[in-house]
Amino acid sequence: MKFLTSVLLLILIVNVQDTQAAYQKWYVVLGRYSETKQGYKSAYALRYKLRRYGHSNVKIINSNYYNGLIIVTMGPFFNQRKALAQRNAVKHFVLHAYIKQF
């Protein structure tokens, strides 16, 4: 009986962790620019550069998370490991790329 209880408790813990992970989204932040003409130009140039090299999920976001800055991101990724792998794939294009959870 103790073994069955332990197994059921373990299954419950794993399911709760999977449910929490489904709501957490990870992004690779490639650049942050001010909302100016030059900022938009730089953001679109970065997106174009990465898409040209086959990274198709690069997006530009006008974000309130960063006080109105323009954010160039990749994602969402539903776990940190996938976001890190994607960051490592673009690290030679964007040295300052990092991952962030929104």
ZIZI-V205191 format. One record per helix or strand. SS is the DSSP state (~ for helix, > for strand). FROM is the first residue (numbers start at 1). TO is the last residue. Records with the same first field share a line. If there is no record, write none. Layout:
BEGIN
SS: FROM-TO ; FROM-TO
END
This chain:
BEGIN
~: 2-23 ; 37-52 ; 80-90
>: 26-33 ; 58-62 ; 70-77 ; 98-101
END
